Amino acid sequence: MSIDIENLKKRFEARYNRMPTGAVRAPGRVSLIGGATDYNDGFVLPIAIERETVAVFAVRDDRTVTLASLQREGLDASFDLDSEIVPEKPNWANYCRGVAAGLRGKGVKLVGMDILFESDVPLGGGLSSSASLEVAAGLAMLTACGETMGDYELARLCQKAEHEFANSPCGIMDQAIAVMARAGRALLLDCRDGSVKQIKFDDPNIVVLVADTQVKHSIAEGGYALRRAQCYAAARKLGIKMLRDADPALIAAAAREGKLKDKELMRARHVVGEIDRTLKAAEALETGDYAKFGELMVGSHVSLRDDYETSCEELDLIVDVSLRCDGAYGARMSGGGFGGCAIILADADKADAISQTVASRFAAKFGHPCPIFGTHAAGGASVVA
């Protein structure tokens, strides 16, 4: 899929009786590996996907910012730049309000503007539609007032907006990849210091299949916050700043000595193992060792399922079925879990057969479709007009 920007401009004109003066885009993402490591100061390895949020906009002659989305018709929003910017209804606009508040707090001289969004990043699918929206909003606001901001600074600002205006304690991965992605590259991000390494991932014979369960189990919201708290409690009891600072020997000793409660031990064991898997996966990707990379993906899913307990029946089925298909190297859940999407690393010439098999088995088991699309590593946010 791709968004027709010229058509979006016409939609803007029909709504606001004038043509937009600018357009920006920001992609969604999948995490190749590195589940629950970002908020533990660990390493993550995401790619931007070939799905994105596009924002077209025009400056106003007053101090009002209006927000509209073709995915949320009838839920337009606005706020006054000369007043305090606070969370309000509709909820989707709070991601943008938070970004505006953050930019203003950084001294950016924001201007009144109308912004119209369109996105083909599935909502609620664990593909970071929220980060895509935040980064597109931030880039549109900066572009409209003729200012710029460093990549990692913009990512941090968008993360803060999600924390404070959407009450979502997300890590930095989603916003960072939306801003810093490069086409044909995976991003190895150190979530402690913000340093990055672009890992070559441009083999045309390899594709990442994204399978959307189209479900989100009710445990998701509270489960995410609970696991984050368990990780931080485990780090405190181990006498370290974050679980990034632990190693297998420390975890084994804590298990022998009973320092951690059962759940804390499980969460710590996952995080420490996942950080190691992520670093090894980056090495495998650099050398084109897709078999090794696939093994590490499966190890990640098993750990997320058993020790982190964030998988579900739908995700497990996708992984199990895909691993029996010819041409599939590995599979794992991607995103926060409890539903959302799973990804499959596959030979491009076998992708259709794998997709058909997985979709068929999924529909037979759960009675509803599992949309699957292929993607390569896309570029990060950019000004397009």
N, C-alpha and C positions, 0 to 999 in steps of 0.2 A: 504493500500500500504506500501511497505518497499523497501528500496534501497539495491540492491545486491552489497555489498562492494567488494566482490571478482571479480565480473564482472567489477566494476569500476576500480579496480586495473589493470585488463587486458586492459581496454581502455586506461589507463595511459601509460602502457607499449607500446602499439601500437603507441601512439602519441609521446612518448619521448625516446623510445628504451631502457628503463630501468624500473625496478620495483619501485613503490613508497616505501618510508621508513616509512610513517606514515599516519594515517587517523583520522579525527575528525568529529563530528556531532554537529549540533545545530538545535533545533526544531522551527517550526512556533508556532503560538499561536491563541487563541480566547480570547476575553474579555467576561467573564461571566456577568460582570456588571461593571460600572465605565466609562461611556463614556464622554470624554472631561474633565475628572477630573485630569489627570496626569499633564498637563501643567498649572494647576491651584493650584499645590501643594496639591492636594487631595489624596484620596485613590482609588486604583484600585484592581480588583479581577480577574486576568486572569489565564488560565491554558496553559501549553504547550500541543500541539496536537501531535498525532501520525503520523505526516508528518514532514520531516526534510530536511536540507541541509547537505550533506556529502562532505568533502574535502579530497582528497588524495594528497600526496605531496612528494617531494624529494628535498634535498638540492643540489644546484649547486656549481660549483667551481669558480663562478664569483659573481658579485654584482647585478645581474639582477633578478627580480621577474617576472615570467610569470604567467598569469591568463587565464584559459580557462573554459568554462561551456558547458555542454552537452545541456543545455536549450538555449544556445545562440551560436550555431555553426556558425563559420565564423566571430566571433566577439572577437577573442583573443586579449589580451592586455599585455603590459609589462611596467616596469619602472625600473630605475636605482637607487639603494640605495645610490649612491654617488652624486646624483643630487637632486635638489628640487623636491618634489613630489607635483604635482598640478593636478587639474581635467582636464581630456582629454576625447576624444572619445576612445572607446565606453563608453556610459554612465553607463552601469551596473558595469563596473570595478571601477568606482569612489568610490563606497562603500568600496571596498578593499583598494584602494589607500588611502582613508581617514583614515582607520584603521592603515595602515602602517605608515602614517605620524604621527598619534597620538602616536603610540608605540615608534617611533623614538624620538618624543618629550619628552617622559617619560624616555628616556635614555636606552631603550631596544636595545641591539646590534643585529639588524636584520641581517639575512643571505640571500644570493641569493637562490631562490628556484623556482621550478615549482609546480603550484597548479592546480588541475582539480576538478571542482565542479559538483555535480549532486544534484538535488532537486526534491521532489515531493510536495513541498508547492506551491499551485497555484499562479502564478504571477498576481499581480494586484487584488487579491481577498480579500484584507483586512485581511490576515492571517499572516502578517509580514514576507513576503519572504525576504524583504530587511534586517531586523534585523537578521534573520536566516543566511543570507549570511555574514553580517558583523561579527557576533560572530564566525561563522565557520572560516572565514579568520583570525580573530584575534587569535583564539586558535591554528590554524595551524602555524601561524608565531611564536607565543610564544613557541610552542612545538618544532619547528624546531631549535630554538636557545637555547633550554634548560632553558627557563625562565617561570615564572608564574606571575599571577596578581590576586589581590583580585576580587571577583565576582562583587561587585558593581562598583569598579574602572574600570573593563573591560566594564561593561554595559555603564557607563558614557562616556568612551572613544569612544565606538561605536556610541552612540547617537551624540556626537560631530562630528564624521566623517560624519554622515548623514546630520547634519546641514550645515557643511562647504563644503562638497564635492558633496552633492546631492541637496543642497538648499531646504531641507525638514525640517521644524521646528517641528519635532516630539517631543512628550513627552518621558519620560524614560521607560514607561511600556514595550514596545516591546523588547528592548534590555535586560531589567532586567529579564523578564520571560524566555527569551532564555538562559540566563546564570544560573539563580537561581532556576528554576523549579525543583520540586521533583515529582517523580511518585506517583500517588494517592493523590496528594495534589493540592489545589488551592493556589495561592500566594496573600495574602493580603499585598500590598505594600503601605507604606507611601511615597508618592512622594516628600515630603518635606525633610525628613531626611534619606531616604533610608532604614529605618527599615522594617523588614518583619515578617510576621507570616504565617506559613504553616498551611493551613486549610484542615482538612481531607476531601477527596473527592474520595473515593475508593470503593463505593458501586457498585458491579458488576451488580446490577439490574437497574442501572441508566446509561444513555448514553447521550452525547451531540451530537446532529445532526448538521452538518455544511452544510448549503444550499448556494451554490454559484450562484448568479444571473448572473454571467459572463458579467456584464455591469459595466461601470464606466462613470457616466455622466460628461459632460464637466465642470460643476461648481466645481467639486471636488477639484482641485488644489488650485484655488483662494479662494474657499469657506472655506477651512480649515484655511488658513492664516487670512482671514477676521474675522472668529469667534474667533480665538486666540487674535487678536488685540482688538476685542470688549470686551472680557473678561478682558483684561488688562486695557482698558479704564474705564470699570465699577469699577474695584478695585481702580483705582486712584481717581475717583469721590467719592467713598465711604470712602476714607481716610484709606484704608487698603493695606497691602502689596500684597496679593493675595486673590482671592475669597474663598480660604480655610478658611480665617479668618472671613468670613461673616456668618450670621445665618438668619433664616427666618424672625425674627423680624426686622433686619437691612434692609433686602430686602423690606419688607412691608412698612417700614418707607420711604425708598427711592422712592417707588412707589407713596406714598401719597404726598411726597414733590416734586415730579418731578425731582429728582436728576439725573436720568438716562434717556437716550433716549430709545425709545420703544425697539429696538433690544438689547441694552445693558441690559435692565431690563429682557428681555426674557432669554438672555444668563446667566445672574447671577442667575436667578430663577432656571434654569436647573442645573447649577453647584452645587449650595447649596443643592438642593433636591437630586441630584445624589450622592453626598458624603454621605448624610444620608442613602440613599438606599443601598449604597455599604457596609457600616458598618453593617446595619441590615441584609443584605444578607449573610455576613460572619457568623453572629451568627446563621442564619437559616441553613446554610450549616453544621456548626459544630454539630447541634442537629439533622440533617437529616430531617428537616422540608422542604421538597421539594415543598409542596404546597405554603408555604410562600415565598420561594425563587422564585418560578414561578411568583407569584403576583408582586414581586419587579422587576423581569425582564420586565414584561409587563409595569409597571410604568415607567421604564427606557426608553423603546422604545417610549411610548407616549410622554414623555418629550423631547426626542431627535427629535421626529417627529414634535412636535408642538412648543416648546420653542427654541430648538437649530436648528431646520429646516435642519437636515442633512439626513433625510430619503428620500425615493423615492417610486414610485408606486410598483416597483418590491419587495423591502424589506417589504413594508406594506402588500402585498398580502401573502407573506410567513408567516408572523406573524399571520395575520387574519385566514388563512386556518389552520395552525397548531393548533391554540387555539381551533378549533372546533373538533379536533381529540381526540379520546379516548387515554389516556396514555401520553398526552402532558401536562406538568406542567406550562410551560411558554416559551416565545420566545422574541427575540429582535434582532435588528441589532447589528453587532459586527464589530468594526473597525471604520474607518473614515467616513463611510456613503456615500451617493450619489451613491450607488451601492455596489459591493463587496458581503459580506456574511451576512446571518442571522443565528442565532443559536436557537436550540430548546432543552429544557431539557425534556427528555422523559424516560418512562419505556423501558428497553431494549427489552422486549418481544413484545412491540408495535411499535418498531422503524421502522421496514420494512413497516408496513401498513401506518404509518405517512409519511414516505419518499415517498411512492408511491402516496399517495393522494396529497401531496404538489407538487411533480414533475409533476403530471398530470395536476393539475389546473394551474400551472405556464406555462407549455408548451401551454396549450389551450389559455391562455390569451396573452402571449407574443411571441409565435411562435418559441421559441428556448428552449433548455433543461436547466434545473437547476440541475446540479450535486449535489448529497447529499451524504455525508459520515459520519459515526459515529466515535467518538473518546472518549477515556478516558484521564485522566490527565497523561501526559508523563513526563519524566525526562528532565532536562536541558542539556546544552552542555557538551560533554565529549570527551575524547580521546578514540578511539576504536581500534587503532592498532599502 
